[in-house]
Structure formats: structure tokens, C-alpha cells
Amino acid sequence: MSGLRVDDARVTYPGTPPVEAVRGVSFDVGPGEIVALLGPSGCGKSSLLSAVVGVTPLAGGTVAWDGEDLARVPVHRRGFGLVFQDGQLFPHLTVAANVAFGLEMAGVPRASREARVAELLAMVGLEELGGRAVTELSGGQRQRVALARSLAPRPRLLALDEPLSSLDADLRGRLAVDVRDLLRATGTTGLVVTHDPAEADVMADRVLRMEDGLLV
């Protein structure tokens, strides 16, 4: 199958005995599909997401893209983007410079970089704020910048780890729709971690529920 395939994924953390955070999980995410991993805190969903993108090593099982096992592929070569709960923007850079960062590191020419940044800022509704410091933005605006920055290199999969949980309920509801629409508009495959059933239903084409390290 093309897209993402996770087979019997296991994630453990050191301890006596070792903590088994993910206990043999298997699922697919098709190209352009948005899948949510839904469950309470501590159920293993963020550990599973980290293993998919390569931040956390697998203790067992495989993660593959288009049939290629990614075990020996480092994080920066997987072609996956990652959006965290707090955005993790660079406070000393402007909005535009944050969005352009990955493109600059990849050696994309300046004109192409600027065109891509302008395109994405328009898509997230921040086209007038490119020169502003990110420290001057609201929480919702900062998450939009983080999303644009992650989409700038055209990732084949975007992983979102509780991307809206730090925002108030009303803003969360509106941004959930915006993020879903943006992923669909760009044809980006999405894997979203959330503890909010309503958010999962809005953002995802399919919801997978986790409990105690397993899909249920």
C-alpha cells in the first residue's frame, strides 16, 4: 500500500521494569488522508507519533512509507513535518523568517523561498504579518505560523501533536476546521494526536482510538 504503514509498533522507555508505552500497534494512512489518534493522556499516542516521525526509536515493529522501511532513515530525511502543541517557533525571527527557515536550510533560492512563504501566509490568513515578530502574535496566530512553517517544504506527511490544546475552546474549534481544510487543500497526508473527541471528528477522515498503548 502507498502512504504510511505502521506494523506491530512498540515503544518502550527505560525503567525497572521498562515502561511499555506502545504495545504492538498496526495501522495505515493513505495518501492525502487525515487520521487522528485519539485517547487520554498517557495512553501512548504521542509516543507512537514520535516513533512514526523518527524522534523516538522503535523497540519493535516497522514504520514504512510507500513500502520503504524507514528504520535506517533519519528524521530529517523522512520527508515528514511535525507541529507541536506550543509551535516551537524561533522568537528572534519574524513570521516570514520562521516560515522560510526550513526552505533556507534546504538551499532553496531566495526568490522561490519568498514566493512559497507568501503563498503559505496567504493560506493561513497572515499575509499582512510577515514582517512582524512572532512574540507579538496571539496563540492562534503562532500556531498558524507553525503550521505554515511545517508545510513550507511540502512534507509527504504532517504529524500534529496536540496542536490546538493550549488554545481556548472557541479558537480550538475554528482552527480545527482551518487546519483540516489546509491539509486537504495542499493534499498533505495528516496524522493528528488529540485527546478531544470533537476535535478528532472535525479534523480527521478517520479516528483511531488508543488506550493503554493499544488501539481499541
C-alpha positions in Angstrom: 0.0 0.0 0.0 1.2 3.5 -0.7 1.3 6.1 2.1 2.1 5.3 5.7 2.1 1.8 7.1 2.8 1.0 10.8 3.2 -2.7 11.7 3.3 -4.0 15.2 5.0 -0.8 16.5 6.4 -1.0 20.0 7.8 1.9 22.1 9.5 1.4 25.5 11.2 3.7 27.9 13.9 2.8 30.5 12.7 1.7 33.9 12.5 -1.3 36.3 10.7 -2.9 34.6 10.8 -0.9 31.3 7.7 1.1 30.6 5.9 -0.2 27.5 4.2 2.9 26.1 3.1 1.4 22.7 2.3 -2.3 22.6 2.2 -3.6 19.1 0.1 -1.1 17.1 -0.6 -1.5 13.4 -2.4 0.9 11.0 -2.3 2.6 7.6 -2.7 6.2 6.5 -3.4 6.6 2.8 -2.0 9.4 0.6 -3.9 12.6 1.4 -5.9 11.0 4.2 -6.1 12.6 7.7 -6.1 10.2 10.6 -6.5 11.1 14.3 -5.0 9.1 17.2 -7.5 9.8 20.0 -7.0 8.9 23.6 -6.5 10.2 27.2 -3.1 11.4 28.5 -0.6 8.6 29.0 -2.2 6.2 26.5 0.8 6.2 24.2 -0.5 8.3 21.3 2.3 10.9 21.4 4.9 8.2 21.8 3.5 6.5 18.7 3.6 9.7 16.7 7.2 10.3 17.8 8.1 6.9 16.6 6.5 7.5 13.2 8.4 10.6 12.6 11.6 9.0 14.0 12.2 11.2 17.1 11.7 8.1 19.3 13.2 4.8 18.3 11.0 1.7 17.9 11.6 -1.1 20.3 9.9 -3.4 17.7 7.8 -3.4 14.6 8.2 -1.2 11.5 7.2 2.2 10.0 7.2 2.3 6.2 6.3 4.9 3.6 5.3 3.6 0.1 6.6 0.2 1.1 10.1 1.5 2.2 11.1 0.6 5.7 12.2 3.8 7.5 14.2 2.2 10.2 17.5 3.4 8.9 16.2 6.8 7.6 17.0 9.7 10.0 14.3 12.2 11.0 15.4 14.9 8.6 15.3 12.6 5.6 11.9 11.1 6.1 10.0 14.0 4.4 7.7 14.3 7.4 6.7 17.6 9.1 5.9 17.9 12.8 3.8 20.5 14.6 4.0 20.6 18.4 1.5 21.8 21.0 3.4 25.1 21.6 4.5 25.6 18.0 8.2 25.9 19.0 8.8 29.0 16.8 12.0 30.9 16.8 11.3 34.0 18.9 14.2 36.1 17.4 12.8 35.7 13.8 9.9 37.4 12.1 6.9 35.5 10.9 8.2 35.2 7.4 11.6 34.1 8.5 10.1 31.4 10.7 8.1 30.1 7.7 11.2 30.3 5.4 13.6 28.6 7.9 13.3 25.0 6.5 13.5 26.2 2.9 16.6 28.2 3.7 18.3 25.2 5.3 17.4 23.2 2.2 19.2 25.7 0.0 16.0 26.8 -1.8 16.8 30.0 -3.9 15.7 33.3 -2.3 13.0 34.1 -5.0 11.4 30.7 -4.7 11.6 30.9 -0.9 9.8 34.2 -0.8 7.1 33.0 -3.2 6.5 29.9 -1.1 6.3 32.0 2.1 3.9 34.4 0.6 1.7 31.6 -0.7 1.6 29.9 2.7 1.0 33.1 4.7 -2.0 33.8 2.5 -3.3 30.3 3.0 -3.2 30.7 6.8 -4.6 34.2 6.7 -1.4 36.0 7.9 -0.4 37.6 4.6 -0.1 41.1 6.2 2.1 39.9 9.2 5.2 38.6 7.5 7.4 41.3 9.0 6.1 41.0 12.5 7.9 39.4 15.4 6.3 36.1 16.4 6.4 37.3 20.1 3.7 39.9 19.1 1.3 37.3 17.9 -1.7 35.7 19.6 -1.6 32.0 20.4 -3.8 31.1 17.4 -1.6 33.2 15.1 1.5 31.5 16.4 0.0 28.1 15.6 -0.8 29.2 12.1 2.8 30.2 11.6 3.9 26.8 13.0 1.6 25.1 10.5 2.8 27.2 7.6 6.5 26.6 8.5 5.9 22.8 8.7 4.1 22.8 5.3 6.7 25.0 3.6 9.0 22.1 2.5 5.9 20.2 1.1 6.1 17.2 3.6 4.6 14.0 2.4 3.2 13.6 5.9 2.4 16.2 8.6 2.3 14.9 12.2 0.5 17.2 14.6 0.9 16.5 18.4 -2.0 18.1 20.3 -1.6 21.2 18.1 -4.6 23.1 19.5 -4.7 22.0 23.1 -3.1 25.2 24.5 -5.8 27.4 22.9 -9.2 28.4 24.3 -12.2 26.2 23.3 -13.7 28.6 20.8 -10.4 29.2 19.0 -9.7 25.5 19.0 -12.9 24.8 17.2 -12.2 27.3 14.5 -8.6 26.3 14.0 -9.5 22.6 13.8 -11.6 23.4 10.7 -8.8 25.6 9.3 -6.1 23.0 9.7 -8.3 20.3 8.2 -9.1 22.5 5.2 -5.4 23.5 4.7 -4.2 19.9 4.8 -6.9 19.0 2.2 -6.1 22.0 0.0 -2.4 21.0 -0.1 -3.1 17.3 -0.4 -1.0 16.6 2.6 -1.3 13.4 4.5 -2.0 14.1 8.2 -1.6 12.2 11.4 -3.1 14.1 14.4 -2.8 13.3 18.1 -5.6 14.7 20.3 -7.5 13.9 23.5 -10.6 15.8 22.3 -13.2 13.6 20.5 -14.9 16.6 18.9 -11.6 17.9 17.6 -10.7 14.4 16.2 -14.1 14.2 14.4 -13.7 17.7 12.8 -10.1 17.3 11.7 -9.8 13.7 10.6 -11.2 11.5 7.9 -10.8 8.5 10.2 -10.3 8.3 14.0 -8.2 5.6 15.7 -8.8 5.3 19.5 -5.9 4.4 21.8 -5.9 3.1 25.4 -3.0 1.7 27.4 -0.7 1.5 24.5 -3.1 -0.3 22.2 -5.6 0.6 19.5 -9.1 -0.3 20.8 
